Amino acid sequence: MAKISLKLDELIDGVMLRGDMTKLTAAHAGDGSGQATRGAVLQLLKARLADGRKIAEAML
């Protein structure tokens, strides 16, 4: 069986994710630990995880 060369940056763009998370924390008051910020970050991570899964499934 052939082994697939997997690069994590093909699944999730870390630079873009960090940028989006920085924007979320800057958009909400405080240090980023507030409930609104945590909820927004959770939604962002869930969306990126779903996108990464779709890409991984397409690679199969």
Legacy VTK file of the C-alpha trace (Angstrom):
# vtk DataFile Version 3.0
C-alpha trace
ASCII
DATASET POLYDATA
POINTS 60 float
0.000 0.000 0.000
1.347 3.411 -0.951
1.927 5.864 1.845
0.380 9.304 1.408
2.680 12.210 2.163
0.643 14.324 4.565
1.463 17.903 5.367
-0.644 19.460 8.096
-0.476 22.873 6.443
-2.485 21.376 3.570
-5.313 20.668 6.011
-5.295 23.827 8.119
-3.598 27.121 7.291
-1.924 27.986 10.589
-1.017 31.534 9.597
-4.596 32.334 8.622
-5.960 30.663 11.760
-3.648 32.689 14.006
-4.634 35.877 12.194
-8.339 35.156 12.569
-7.922 34.341 16.255
-5.983 37.566 16.792
-8.784 39.523 15.119
-11.347 37.843 17.370
-9.475 38.701 20.546
-8.900 42.280 19.377
-12.602 42.683 18.547
-13.670 41.859 22.110
-12.715 43.812 25.206
-10.308 42.274 27.668
-7.476 39.810 27.341
-9.283 37.264 25.185
-10.444 35.111 28.063
-13.990 36.477 28.153
-17.004 34.311 27.422
-17.835 36.058 24.130
-14.291 35.637 22.835
-14.100 31.994 23.906
-17.390 31.265 22.142
-16.225 32.947 18.948
-12.900 31.088 19.027
-14.701 27.790 19.594
-16.910 28.381 16.557
-13.870 29.304 14.462
-11.995 26.159 15.522
-15.013 23.941 14.830
-15.365 25.427 11.350
-11.657 24.977 10.576
-11.771 21.404 11.880
-14.715 20.612 9.614
-12.908 22.152 6.640
-9.775 20.131 7.429
-11.805 16.928 7.625
-13.335 17.612 4.212
-9.874 18.119 2.720
-8.581 14.933 4.372
-11.546 12.930 3.069
-10.921 14.253 -0.434
-7.314 13.038 -0.183
-8.419 9.465 0.501
LINES 1 61
60 0 1 2 3 4 5 6 7 8 9 10 11 12 13 14 15 16 17 18 19 20 21 22 23 24 25 26 27 28 29 30 31 32 33 34 35 36 37 38 39 40 41 42 43 44 45 46 47 48 49 50 51 52 53 54 55 56 57 58 59
